[in-house]
Amino acid sequence: MAHKPNVENRWWVETTVKKPRKGKAESEMPKLPVAMGFYQVARDYEQEKAKEDLTDNNLRIARQANPQQGEWVYVPMTEEHYPPHLIKRVKEEFRLPREARGIVLDHGRVVRLLICGPQLEDWMIDVTLGEEPSVDVYVWGTMYREQLFKRAEDTLRQARRWTINLLKNPPVRDEPFRGALL
């Protein structure tokens, strides 16, 4: 006669009760001044708000720098500066179109380029040249594209292509931008 299955002979049924592990309370956490300072800052961090603030901050910087079409404006952001000969090389490598406006943001170990259209608010390309070169494209204050690269040369080449595409086909304010040019 077959035995009816019960809890004891079902190997897939867990019969032991596990108590949840208690995490350390904040007061029990080690006190590391730098790490704890970051933890306190990042506690209520909101990704979407940070993205909006970055876009707004870039636009504020562009308005204050107010570059003329076809020209670069240099803005040091820290006391430490990127080597001037490398900044010159980056500007030569990018070759700013005459209708675009350019801002070089010197963060010491990292250089960022903000490339804007004829009107600063239309679109902006944010090129970061550091350990992980990247390009972010904003149209009417909304991020439409973000891409990481292995080499700074590839980053600058792609950013220039997108700049030329946006200059040739400027996004219309009231029409939805689909990012097909990027």
C-alpha positions in Angstrom: 0.0 0.0 0.0 1.4 3.4 -1.0 2.1 5.9 1.7 0.2 9.2 1.4 2.6 12.1 1.1 3.0 14.2 4.2 5.3 17.1 5.2 8.0 14.9 6.5 8.6 12.9 3.3 8.4 15.9 0.9 12.0 17.0 0.4 10.9 20.3 -1.2 9.0 21.5 1.8 11.2 23.5 4.2 10.3 22.5 7.8 12.8 24.7 9.6 11.8 28.2 10.5 14.5 30.8 9.8 14.5 34.0 11.8 15.3 37.1 9.8 18.8 38.5 10.4 18.9 41.8 12.2 20.9 44.4 10.4 23.2 46.7 12.4 21.6 49.8 13.7 23.1 53.1 12.5 24.5 53.6 16.0 26.4 50.3 15.7 27.9 51.2 12.3 31.6 52.1 12.3 32.3 55.8 12.3 34.3 56.6 9.2 34.2 60.4 8.7 34.5 60.4 4.9 32.3 57.4 4.2 29.7 58.4 6.8 29.6 61.9 5.2 28.8 60.4 1.8 26.2 58.1 3.3 24.5 61.0 4.9 24.5 62.9 1.6 23.4 60.0 -0.5 20.6 58.8 1.9 17.8 60.7 0.2 19.4 60.8 -3.2 16.8 60.9 -6.1 18.2 59.9 -9.5 15.5 61.8 -11.5 16.0 65.0 -9.5 19.8 64.8 -9.9 19.4 64.4 -13.7 17.1 67.5 -13.8 19.6 69.5 -11.6 22.5 68.5 -13.9 20.6 69.6 -17.0 19.6 72.9 -15.3 23.1 73.4 -14.0 24.6 72.9 -17.5 22.2 75.4 -18.9 23.0 77.9 -16.2 26.7 77.5 -16.9 26.1 77.9 -20.7 24.1 81.1 -20.1 26.7 82.6 -17.8 29.6 81.7 -20.1 27.6 82.9 -23.2 29.9 81.7 -25.9 29.6 83.3 -29.4 28.7 81.0 -32.3 31.7 79.1 -33.5 33.8 79.9 -30.4 34.9 78.1 -27.2 34.8 79.6 -23.7 37.0 78.1 -21.0 35.5 77.8 -17.5 37.7 76.4 -14.6 35.6 74.5 -12.1 38.3 73.7 -9.6 41.6 75.1 -8.4 43.4 72.1 -10.1 43.6 72.5 -13.9 43.8 70.2 -16.8 47.1 70.7 -18.8 46.5 73.6 -21.3 48.2 71.7 -24.2 45.7 68.8 -23.7 42.7 71.3 -23.7 44.0 72.8 -26.9 44.3 69.3 -28.4 40.7 68.4 -27.4 39.4 71.6 -29.0 41.3 70.9 -32.2 40.1 67.3 -32.3 36.5 68.3 -31.9 36.5 71.2 -34.5 33.5 73.2 -33.3 31.1 74.0 -36.2 30.6 77.8 -36.8 26.9 77.6 -35.8 27.5 75.8 -32.5 28.7 77.2 -29.2 31.3 75.5 -27.0 32.2 75.6 -23.4 35.2 73.8 -21.9 34.6 72.9 -18.2 37.9 72.2 -16.5 37.4 69.9 -13.5 41.1 69.3 -12.9 41.4 65.6 -13.8 38.4 65.6 -16.0 37.4 67.9 -18.9 33.8 68.3 -20.0 32.7 70.0 -23.2 29.2 71.5 -23.4 28.3 72.0 -27.1 25.1 74.0 -27.7 23.1 74.9 -30.7 22.7 78.5 -31.9 20.1 78.9 -29.2 21.4 77.6 -25.9 18.0 76.1 -24.8 17.5 74.0 -28.0 19.9 71.2 -27.4 23.1 70.5 -25.6 25.7 67.8 -25.9 27.7 67.1 -22.7 31.0 65.3 -23.5 33.0 64.0 -20.5 36.6 63.1 -21.1 38.0 61.1 -18.2 38.5 57.5 -17.2 35.2 56.6 -18.8 34.6 59.0 -21.7 30.9 59.6 -22.4 28.4 61.7 -24.3 25.0 62.8 -23.1 22.6 64.5 -25.5 19.8 66.8 -24.2 17.0 68.2 -26.3 14.8 70.9 -24.8 16.1 69.9 -21.3 15.4 66.2 -21.7 18.1 63.6 -21.9 17.7 61.6 -25.2 21.0 59.7 -25.4 23.8 58.6 -23.2 26.7 56.5 -24.5 30.0 55.4 -23.0 33.2 54.9 -25.0 36.6 53.3 -24.4 38.6 56.0 -26.1 38.4 59.8 -26.0 38.9 60.1 -29.8 35.8 57.9 -30.4 33.8 60.1 -27.9 34.8 63.3 -29.7 34.1 61.9 -33.1 30.6 60.7 -32.2 29.8 63.9 -30.4 30.8 65.9 -33.5 28.5 63.7 -35.7 25.6 64.3 -33.4 26.3 68.1 -33.3 26.3 68.3 -37.1 23.1 66.3 -37.3 21.4 68.6 -34.7 22.6 71.7 -36.6 21.3 70.4 -39.9 18.0 69.2 -38.5 17.2 71.4 -35.4 14.5 70.0 -33.1 11.3 71.9 -33.3 10.1 73.1 -29.9 6.5 71.9 -30.0 7.0 68.7 -31.9 8.1 65.5 -30.1 11.8 64.8 -30.7 12.2 61.1 -31.4 16.0 61.1 -31.3 16.3 59.6 -34.8 19.3 61.8 -35.5 21.3 60.4 -32.6 
